Amino acid sequence: MTATQAAPPDQEPRPRPRVIEFFDRLDAVNRLVLPLLAIVSAMAIGAVLIALTEGPGKILSAYSALLKAPFSSIRGISDTMVYTTPLLLAGLSVTLGFKSGLFNIGATGQLLAGAMASVYVGFSMHGPGIVQVPLGVLAGFVGGAAYGAIPGFLKARTGAHEVITTIMLNNIAVLAALWLLKTGAFRRPGRNDPISRTVDKAGRLPRLFGFMDRDDLRAHVGFLIALAAVAAVWWLLYRSTLGFQLRAMGANPDAARYAGMKPAQLTIIAMTLAGALAGLAGAGETLGVQGRATQSIAGNYGFDAIAVALLGRSTPVGTLVSALLFGALQTGGQKMQADASVPIDLIVVLRALIVMFIAAPLLMKSIWRIKSEGASMGQAFRGWGS
């Protein structure tokens, strides 16, 4: 019974608690409330897991290290930037696909394609840096774009679902990278394991804190490139004709076609741009962090990017905030493991719980007793047969 419903004559109406009314109003005007509550819920469950495995006394010290480490020192800030950069760029790749009605699972393969292209420029040239660095970044952009265009073309011309093709292309990219790293063109002299030549010093992305002359501060210009990509994707989606067409196709491809748009061409464009963003993430890893390429350089960034995009509600700014959160969790997790002896695997659990709660908005509303008729949560996709 709500406060606005009529109560029986023999029963006084029960007003809703102030905190519930606060959440009702907050959810009506701010659609960030459910993601925030998903994070709080995940942290609460994480505390229970710490208590069960490490003892209740570890909860405070673990979460203290987790929350303070990312921003309490210049080292923490630098590491947070390093972890955020590939998550943000790959997350934007997935976000752009979501807005276009496409589910881009192929960020891993696109990141690898960009990494291999950029590292080749990085070790095959020897300066000057003002030329080599932009060329290396551009190579990553083009490599990822070319690889992203493949599932876009298959979707547009044959109807092959992008989820299937991108998953298969991820495997192809991993095996292709392994083969390339064993060839004389890429393999480091004197090494038999699949590892590329080292990027020339002139080809490395400049360090953001290079003026401090500290080797442990790894944050690089790639973070600024990622921030520029956020602004570029926002402008593309909300201020350009192409962006309007992509969003229209994502909302209703039949209506977009009826309005004179060409969904087939837009599909190719969307996947190409998504691949380019993931390719930039690969360029940042090879030119800014690793200085070389390996078969596993993509790590889990491609799949973590899906969680980043979902938590960011498939918006550029939201993706930025969620990537910063995930980057901070990674930095704090390492400090938590060192200081409180709590395994860093807890961070994987927290991220999984956050995504689970994000994907189950009705569960979150039920747990927190939130009434939100107008707000919705999650990303809607077209059916498998579309």
C-alpha positions in Angstrom: 0.0 0.0 0.0 1.4 3.4 -0.9 0.8 6.7 0.9 -1.5 7.8 -1.9 -3.8 4.8 -1.6 -6.9 5.0 0.5 -6.6 3.1 3.8 -9.5 1.1 5.4 -11.4 3.1 8.0 -10.0 1.0 10.8 -6.4 1.3 9.7 -4.1 4.3 9.6 -2.2 4.9 6.4 1.5 3.9 6.8 3.8 6.6 5.3 6.7 5.4 3.3 10.1 5.7 5.1 11.9 8.9 4.3 14.9 7.0 2.9 12.6 5.1 0.5 10.9 8.3 -0.6 14.4 9.8 -1.2 15.4 6.9 -3.4 12.1 7.2 -5.3 12.7 10.9 -6.1 16.4 10.2 -6.8 15.6 7.5 -9.3 13.0 9.6 -11.0 15.5 12.3 -11.9 18.8 10.5 -11.8 19.2 7.1 -13.6 22.6 6.6 -11.9 20.9 5.4 -8.7 20.7 1.7 -9.7 24.4 1.5 -10.8 25.4 3.1 -7.6 23.3 0.6 -5.6 24.7 -2.2 -7.6 28.2 -1.2 -6.5 27.1 -0.9 -2.9 25.5 -4.3 -3.0 28.6 -5.9 -4.5 30.8 -4.3 -1.8 28.4 -5.6 0.9 28.6 -9.2 -0.5 32.4 -8.8 -0.8 32.6 -7.9 2.9 30.7 -11.1 3.7 33.2 -13.1 1.6 36.1 -11.5 3.3 34.6 -12.3 6.7 34.1 -15.9 5.8 37.5 -16.5 4.2 39.8 -14.2 6.0 38.0 -13.2 9.2 35.8 -10.2 10.1 38.8 -8.3 11.3 40.1 -8.0 7.7 37.1 -6.2 6.3 38.0 -2.7 7.4 41.7 -3.0 6.5 40.9 -4.6 3.1 38.4 -2.0 2.1 40.5 0.8 3.5 43.4 -0.2 1.3 41.0 -0.8 -1.7 39.5 2.7 -1.5 42.5 4.7 -0.5 45.2 3.3 -2.7 44.0 4.6 -6.1 44.0 8.2 -5.2 46.1 8.6 -2.0 49.4 8.9 -3.8 50.9 9.9 -7.1 51.8 6.2 -7.7 48.2 5.2 -7.1 46.9 7.9 -9.4 49.4 6.9 -12.1 48.5 3.2 -11.9 44.8 4.0 -12.0 45.3 5.9 -15.2 47.3 3.0 -16.7 44.5 0.5 -15.9 41.7 2.9 -17.0 43.1 3.7 -20.4 42.5 0.4 -22.2 39.3 -0.2 -20.3 38.0 3.2 -21.4 38.9 2.8 -25.1 37.7 -0.8 -25.3 34.6 0.2 -23.3 33.8 3.0 -25.8 34.2 0.4 -28.6 31.4 -1.7 -27.0 29.3 1.4 -26.2 29.4 2.6 -29.8 28.2 -0.9 -30.8 25.4 -0.9 -28.2 24.1 2.5 -29.4 24.1 1.2 -33.0 22.1 -2.0 -31.9 25.2 -4.2 -32.2 26.9 -6.4 -29.6 30.6 -6.1 -30.2 32.2 -9.0 -28.4 35.3 -8.6 -30.6 37.2 -5.9 -28.7 39.9 -8.5 -27.8 40.7 -9.3 -31.4 40.5 -5.7 -32.5 42.8 -4.7 -29.6 45.2 -7.4 -30.7 45.1 -6.2 -34.3 45.8 -2.6 -33.2 48.6 -3.8 -30.9 50.4 -5.7 -33.6 50.1 -2.9 -36.1 51.4 -0.3 -33.7 54.2 -2.4 -32.3 55.5 -2.9 -35.9 55.7 0.8 -36.4 57.2 1.1 -33.0 60.2 -1.1 -33.5 60.7 -0.7 -37.3 61.3 3.0 -37.1 63.9 4.9 -35.1 62.5 8.4 -34.8 62.0 11.2 -34.8 59.4 10.8 -32.1 57.2 13.6 -33.3 56.6 11.5 -36.4 56.9 8.0 -35.1 54.6 8.3 -32.1 51.6 9.6 -34.2 52.2 7.0 -36.8 52.3 4.2 -34.2 49.0 5.4 -32.8 47.5 5.8 -36.3 48.6 2.2 -37.1 46.8 0.9 -34.0 43.7 2.9 -35.0 43.8 1.6 -38.6 44.6 -2.0 -37.6 41.7 -2.2 -35.2 39.3 -0.5 -37.7 40.2 -3.0 -40.4 39.6 -5.9 -38.1 36.3 -4.4 -36.8 35.1 -3.9 -40.4 35.2 -7.7 -41.0 32.2 -8.6 -38.8 30.4 -5.4 -39.9 30.7 -6.4 -43.5 29.6 -10.0 -42.8 26.6 -8.7 -40.8 25.7 -6.2 -43.6 26.1 -8.6 -46.6 25.3 -12.0 -45.2 23.3 -11.4 -42.0 25.9 -13.2 -39.9 25.3 -12.3 -36.3 28.1 -10.1 -35.0 28.3 -12.0 -31.7 29.2 -15.2 -33.5 31.6 -13.6 -35.9 33.4 -11.4 -33.4 33.9 -14.4 -31.0 35.4 -16.4 -33.8 37.6 -13.4 -34.9 38.9 -13.1 -31.4 40.3 -16.7 -31.7 41.7 -15.9 -35.1 43.4 -12.8 -33.8 45.1 -14.7 -31.0 46.4 -17.4 -33.3 47.4 -14.9 -36.0 49.3 -12.9 -33.4 51.1 -16.0 -32.1 52.1 -16.9 -35.7 53.4 -13.3 -36.4 55.4 -13.2 -33.2 57.2 -16.4 -34.3 58.2 -14.9 -37.7 61.5 -13.1 -38.3 59.7 -9.8 -38.9 58.4 -9.6 -35.3 60.3 -12.0 -33.1 63.0 -10.5 -30.9 66.5 -11.7 -31.9 67.9 -14.3 -29.6 64.5 -15.3 -28.3 62.5 -18.4 -29.2 59.4 -17.5 -27.3 56.6 -15.5 -29.0 57.6 -11.9 -28.0 58.1 -9.0 -30.4 61.0 -6.7 -30.8 61.2 -3.8 -28.3 59.6 -0.5 -29.3 62.2 2.1 -30.1 62.6 4.7 -27.4 61.5 7.4 -29.8 58.3 5.5 -30.5 57.2 5.2 -26.9 54.2 7.3 -25.8 55.5 10.1 -23.5 55.0 9.6 -19.8 52.6 12.0 -18.1 54.8 12.3 -15.0 58.1 12.1 -16.9 59.2 15.3 -15.4 59.4 13.6 -12.0 62.0 11.1 -13.2 60.4 8.1 -11.6 60.3 4.8 -13.4 57.3 3.6 -11.3 55.0 6.3 -12.7 53.8 4.6 -15.9 50.9 6.8 -16.8 51.3 7.9 -20.5 49.7 10.2 -23.1 47.4 7.3 -24.0 45.2 8.4 -21.1 44.7 11.8 -22.7 44.0 10.1 -26.0 41.3 8.1 -24.3 39.7 11.2 -22.8 39.8 12.8 -26.3 38.0 9.7 -27.6 35.3 10.1 -25.0 34.6 13.7 -26.3 34.8 12.5 -29.9 32.3 9.6 -29.4 30.0 11.9 -27.5 30.1 14.5 -30.3 29.6 11.7 -32.9 26.6 10.2 -31.2 24.8 13.3 -30.1 25.9 16.2 -32.4 26.5 14.7 -35.8 24.1 13.4 -38.5 26.0 10.1 -38.7 25.6 9.6 -34.9 21.8 10.3 -35.2 21.6 7.6 -37.9 23.5 5.1 -35.8 21.3 5.7 -32.8 18.2 5.5 -35.1 19.4 2.2 -36.5 20.0 0.9 -33.0 16.6 1.9 -31.9 14.7 0.5 -34.9 16.5 -0.6 -38.1 13.2 -0.9 -40.0 12.1 2.6 -39.1 15.6 3.8 -40.1 15.4 2.1 -43.4 11.9 3.6 -44.0 13.4 7.0 -43.3 15.9 6.6 -46.0 18.9 5.5 -44.0 21.0 2.5 -45.1 21.4 0.1 -42.1 23.9 -2.1 -44.0 26.3 0.8 -44.6 25.8 2.0 -41.0 26.5 -1.4 -39.6 29.9 -1.5 -41.4 30.7 2.1 -40.2 29.7 1.3 -36.6 31.8 -1.8 -36.4 34.7 -0.1 -38.1 34.7 2.8 -35.7 34.3 0.4 -32.7 37.3 -1.6 -33.9 39.3 1.6 -34.3 38.6 2.5 -30.6 39.7 -1.0 -29.5 42.8 -0.7 -31.7 43.8 2.5 -29.9 43.7 0.5 -26.7 46.1 -1.9 -28.2 48.4 0.9 -29.3 48.4 2.3 -25.8 49.5 -1.0 -24.3 52.3 -1.6 -26.8 53.6 1.9 -27.1 52.8 3.2 -23.6 53.0 0.3 -21.1 54.6 -2.9 -22.4 57.0 -1.6 -25.1 56.5 -4.9 -26.9 53.7 -7.2 -28.0 52.9 -10.7 -26.8 50.1 -13.1 -27.5 48.4 -12.2 -24.3 48.7 -8.5 -24.4 44.9 -8.0 -24.8 44.4 -9.8 -21.5 40.7 -9.6 -20.4 40.2 -6.0 -21.5 37.9 -7.0 -24.3 35.4 -8.8 -22.0 35.9 -6.3 -19.1 34.9 -3.6 -21.6 31.4 -5.1 -21.9 31.0 -4.7 -18.1 32.4 -1.2 -18.3 29.9 -0.2 -21.1 27.0 -1.8 -19.2 27.8 -0.1 -16.0 28.2 3.2 -17.9 24.7 2.7 -19.3 26.2 2.7 -22.8 27.0 6.4 -22.8 30.4 8.0 -23.4 30.5 9.9 -20.1 29.1 6.9 -18.1 31.7 4.6 -19.7 34.4 7.1 -18.5 33.2 6.9 -15.0 32.8 3.1 -14.9 36.3 2.7 -16.5 37.8 4.9 -13.8 36.0 2.8 -11.2 37.3 -0.5 -12.6 40.8 1.0 -13.0 40.7 2.2 -9.3 39.5 -1.3 -8.2 42.5 -2.9 -9.9 44.9 -0.5 -8.3 43.3 -0.8 -4.9 43.1 -4.6 -5.2 46.9 -4.8 -5.5 47.3 -2.7 -2.4 44.6 -4.7 -0.6 46.5 -7.9 -1.3 49.8 -6.4 -0.1 48.5 -4.7 3.1 45.6 -6.9 4.2 46.6 -10.3 2.6 43.2 -10.5 0.9 43.6 -12.1 -2.6 43.2 -9.8 -5.5 40.7 -12.3 -6.9 38.1 -10.5 -4.8 38.2 -7.7 -7.4 37.1 -10.1 -10.1 34.2 -11.2 -7.8 33.2 -7.6 -7.2 33.2 -6.8 -10.9 31.2 -9.9 -11.6 28.7 -9.0 -8.9 28.4 -5.4 -10.2 27.6 -6.7 -13.7 25.1 -9.2 -12.4 23.2 -6.6 -10.4 23.3 -4.2 -13.4 21.8 -6.9 -15.6 19.0 -7.6 -13.0 17.5 -4.2 -12.4 14.2 -5.7 -11.0 16.2 -7.6 -8.4 18.0 -4.4 -7.4 14.7 -2.5 -7.1 13.2 -5.3 -5.1 16.2 -5.5 -2.7 16.3 -1.7 -2.1 12.5 -1.3 -2.4 12.8 1.4 -5.1 9.7 2.5 -7.0 10.8 3.7 -10.4 8.1 3.6 -13.0 9.8 5.9 -15.5 13.4 4.9 -15.2 14.8 1.8 -16.8 18.0 0.0 -16.6 20.2 -2.0 -18.9 20.8 -2.2 -22.6 18.2 -3.5 -24.9 19.3 -5.6 -27.9 17.6 -6.8 -31.0 16.8 -10.5 -31.2 19.2 -13.1 -32.5 17.3 -13.4 -35.7 17.4 -9.7 -36.5 
